[in-house]
Amino acid sequence: MRSGALALGITLLQSGCASLPPDVRHQGELGTVAVIAGIKTPELSFTVFPRTPALGAAIGAGSAFLSCASIGPRGCNDAMCGAVVLVWTGVCGVGTVAGAVVGAAVSPSADAVRRSEAEFIAALEPRVIQEALRDQVIAAFAAAGGPPVTSEQADTLLEVALTRVGLDSQLQLYMHATVRLVRRRDGAELSSTEYVHTGARNTLAEWSENDGARLLGSLKAGYESLGAHIHDSVFLQYPFPDREWQAGSIFVTSYGLAPVEPQVISPWLTLTGVASLQPTLQWQSFPREVDVFAAPDIMARVRNVRYDLVIAREQNLAPAEIVYRREGLEQAAHKLETPLASGAQYFWTVRARFDLDGRKRVTSWGSTQYSARETWTAPSRHSYRFRTP
């Protein structure tokens, strides 16, 4: 039942900005697919960090975070290598990086510095950053049992590229990626979508301590989350037949599978309490009544419905690390099998996975914000929330 004056007011405000459903018509026509990396350097915004060792030392006791040569891209691999390069260039500055690339010369000439900087940007920085994301999408392919082919064998090219990475004004990590599907034979663009990952929120001292270990770890987790989300969105996502809001509670709208227990009191500060450290979470089953009404013939063909659940610890009003994940749950309710921490706050969300006409599909993750329905990784700050006793 859709009720509640506040929920209705929020919906009316949002309806003018509602996004169109993702175009999934291409999913059955892609043929063989190759995943390729973009070639441009993303827009980096780590300017909150001082760029001198002296100022950097003031951030946290003993931190060597801004001794940039000490965390240069040596011995890294996959997403961690991309994370290191992002930190190295975004925090230290290209000029510092160029100086490190020049190497052991005591006083390199201005021409040498310019050449090394250009070579670094052209060869190392975008390649390592973008290939790290490509590798995560390929890993998601492998996990789904269907590794991509080479570019020469492909009917369709899936180009993935980080476009913006940094810390916002609240010191929360963000990563944006653009994904293009291109038909190889004629270069025609089939679709272009931007995906968003928001990570942890920490103080400057917390981001800087232990040579930026938290920042590196959060960037690596962001690569992995984006890689899995991009794969599922491009190949498995099925838009809900009814994309309108659901009543997550009398005060809050939900998009996707709305929470039944615990309900969401507020999408911002007030969190619903649960009575146990191993609570039972419950949500709408799929197909929802509104979906059956909107597309009865299609929903009648849905088979083998399962649910994926993810829970992340809250830190500074943002999701931190994922502490609980289950895939393939048979019921629209789940009692946690391991206890959560006492007196803690958590973000959680859920989606359905199912078979339709012989193909595996997934819905978008449940959210309190219309703009986060399909393109944001989960969980995000728009996911459902609760607190433990």
N, C-alpha and C positions, 0 to 999 in steps of 0.2 A: 504494500500500500504506500502510495506516495503522499505524505502528509507532512505538515510542519511549516509554519509561516516563514521561519528563518531559512529553512532548506529551500522553500520556493523562491524566496528573495535572492538567495545565492544563485539559484539556477537561472533566474531571469537575467541576472547580471552577466552570467557566463554564456548564455545562449547566443548572444550576439557575436561571441568570439569562438564559437564551437568549431572544431576542426572537422574536415571531411574524413570519412573512413579511409584507411589505407587502401591503396589500389593493389589488390592481390590477384588480378586477372592473369598476370604473367606467370604465376607460380607453376602452372602445369605446362608451360610452353618454353621453359628455359633451356631444355636439352642439357648437354654437358656444360659444366660451369667451372671456370678458373677464378681463383681469388688473387687479385693483384693489389699492390700497395700504391697509394698516391705518391706524388713526387714533390709536393710542396711542404715547406716548413710551417707548422701550425703557429698561430698567434699565441705567444707565450706571455703570461702576466703573473710574474713572481716579484713584482717591484716592491712588495712589502718588505722584502729582505734587504738589509743594507749590503752593499757590494764591496765592502772592504773588510779585511780580517779584523781590524781593530773594532769596528762597529759590530761586526758579527759576534765577537767574543762577548760583547755586552748583552747579547740576547740570552744566553744561558751559560752557566758556569762551565768552563772547560770545553765548550762546544767548538769543534773544528769544522763546522758546517760550511763556513765560507772560505776555508782553505781549499779552494776549488780543485787544485791539481790533485788533492788527495782522494777525490771521488770521481775522477775522470773515468771515461768508458773503457775500463780494462777488465777483462775476464768476466764480463757480463754476458747474459744470453736471454733470448726470448723477451718476455715482457719486462723483466728486470733490466735488461740492457736499454730498452727504450725509456724506462723510467729514469735510469741514471743519466742518460743523455738529456732528457727534458730538464732535470734538476741542474745539470752541469751548465747548460746553455741559458736556461731561464733565470736561474738565481745568480750565477756568476757573471753573466753577460758575455756577449760574443767576443768582445775585445779580450777578456781574460782567457777565453777558450782559445782564441787565435794565438795568444802568447804561449799557451801550453803546447799548441800544435807545432809552433816553430821549434820548440825543443830546447836543446842545451845552449844555443847561441847566447852569449852574454848580452849583447846589445843588437838584436836583429834590426835591420833597416825597416823603414816605414813600408817600403815596397814588399819586403818579405812578410811583414805582418799582414798587409792587405791580401797578398797572394794566399797565405795560409788560411786566413779567415774565409776567403772566397772558396778555397778548396774544401774547407771543413763544411761550410753550409751546403755546397753543391754535392759533396760525396758522402759525408758521414752523417750529419745531423738529420736531414729528412729521410735518408735511407733507413737508419736504425730506428728512428721514431715510428715511421710508417710501417716498416716490416714487422715491428713488434705487434701492431694491431692486426696486420694481415695474418700473422702466425696464430693469433688467438682465434680468429675466425676459422682458419684451417683446422685447428684443434677441435673446435665445435663440430665441424664436418666429420672428423674422424670419430668423435664420441657418438655421433648419430649413425655411424656405420657407412657413410658415403663420402669418402675423401674426394676433393675436387681434382680436376685434371689439369694438365699444363695449358698455357695460353694457346699453344698451337693446336691443341685438340678440342678446344672449347667452342661451343656454340654461343655462350654468353660469358661476358667478363663482369665479375663483381669487384668493383674498385672501392677500396676502403681507405679513408684518410682522416686522421685527426686534423681538426681545423682550429680549435681553441682549447687551451689548457692553462690553468692557473688557479690562484686563490682569489675569491671574491672579497668584497669589503668586510664580510663577516668571517674571513679566513677559512671558508669552506672550499674544499677542492672541487673543481668542475672540469669535465672533459667533454668536448663536443666532437662528433665524428660525422662526416658526410659519406653516404653510401650510394654509389651509382651502379645501375645495371645497364650494360651496354651490349647490344647485339654485335658480335664480332665481325660478321660478314660485311656490314655496311656502316658500322659505327653509330647506329641509331641508339639514342638514350631511351631506355624503357622506363626508368624511374630514377628519382633522386630524392633521398630522405636524409634528414639530420637527426641523429640520435644523441641523447644527453645522459651522462653519468655524473651524479653528484656524490662525492665521497665524504670523508670525515670532516669535522670542524674542530680545529685546535687553536690554542694560543700560538703566538709566534715562537715563544720559547719551547713549547711542546713540539712544534713542527721542526725546530732546529736541533733539538737535543740528539745526542748519539749520531752525529754526522748526518742528520736528516733522515734517520731510519724510518720514522713514521711517514714522512712524505714519500720516500721511495716505496714503502710497503703499500701506501694508499694508491699511488700511481700504478703499481703492478696489479693491484686488485681491480683498479678501474679498467685497465687493458683487458683483463680476463672477463669482467662483467660485460663490457661492451662487445667483446668477441662473441660470447654466448648469445647475448641479446640480439645482435645483428643477424646471426645465423637463424635464430628462431623466427625473427620478424620477417626476414626475406623469404624463408622457405616453408614455415609452418603456421604462421599467424592467420587466424580466421577472425574477422571482425564480428562482434556481437550483432545479431540482426537488429536488436533494439539498442541504440547507442545513447539513449537518454539516461538521465540520472536515476539512481535508485536511492531509497531512503536508508542510509546507513544507520540513522537514528532520527529522532524528531528534529535534531538540530543540524545534522550533517548529511550532505549528499555524497553518494558513492558512485563510481563508474566501474563497471565490471561486476564481479561477484561481491555483493555487499556483505559486511560482517553481520552475523546474527548474535554471536556471543564471543567476546564482550563487544557491546556496541561502542561506537565512537561518540564521546560526549562533545569533543571539539577537535577540529583539525589543527589546532595551534597549541595551546598550553595545557588545558585540562585533560588529564589522562584517566581513562577508565581503570578502576582497580579490579584485579582478579583475586580469588580467595586462596589460591594455591600456587606453589612454585612449579607445579606441573599442571597448568590449567588445561581445560578442554576448550579449544577454539572451534567455532562453528561459523559457517558461511552459507550463502545461497548455493543451491545445487544447480547444475547445468544440464540441459537447457533451462533457463529461467522461464517463468510463465510468460513474460513479455516477449521473449525470443520465440517461443512457440506460437504466440499470437501473430508476431511480425512475419515469420517464415515457417508456417506449419509443415509444408512438404519437405523442406530441407531439414528441419529439426527432427522430423520423424525418422530420418536416415542416420542420425547420430548414434554411434555405437562405442562401447568400451570406454566410458567416461572415467577419468581419473583426475586427481588434483595434485598440484605442486604447492608446497607451503614453505615460506622462508621467513625467518625472524632475525632481526639484527639488534644489537645493543644500542641504546641511545647514548649519545655524548654531545653535550652542548647543543641540544635540540636538533641533532642530525644523526642519521644512522652511522654507526661505527662498524665493527666487524660483524659478520654473520655468525650467529651462535647456534642456529638450528635450521636444518633444511631436510625436507622429506619430499620425495617425488613419487608419483603413482599411487597416492592414497585413494582407497576405494570409496570412502564415504566423505560427505561434506561436513565432516567434523573430525577432530583429532585431539586425543589427549597426549600431551607431550611425554615422551618416553624418558627424558632426562630432565632434572630440575634446572630452573633458571636461578639467577642470583636473587637474594632477598633484597627488597627495597630498591629495585632497579626499574628502569623504564625501557620499553622495547617498541620497535617498529615491526609490523608484520603485514604480509599480503599473501594472496593466493590467486591461482589461475587454474583453469581446466585444460586438460589435454584429452583428445578423443580421436576417434576414427570417423571420417566422413567420405563416403563413396570410395573406400579403399585407401584413402590417404590419411596420414597422421597429421593432426592439426593441434594448435594451442590457441587459447584466448589471450587477450592482454591481461596484465596483472591488475588486481583491484587497486583503486586509488580514490582519493578524495578530491582530486583536481582533474578537470577535463583535459588539460594540456599534457598531462603525464600519462595518458592512457596507453599509447602504443610506443612512444618514442623514448621514454625514460627507462633506464635500467631499474631493477627492483632489488631491495627496497629503496625508496627515496623518502624525502621529507614529506611527501604527500601520501605515504602509506598509512595504514591504520596503526593505532598506538594503544598500549596498555601499560600498567605498572604492577609490579608484584608486591605482596605484603611484606 
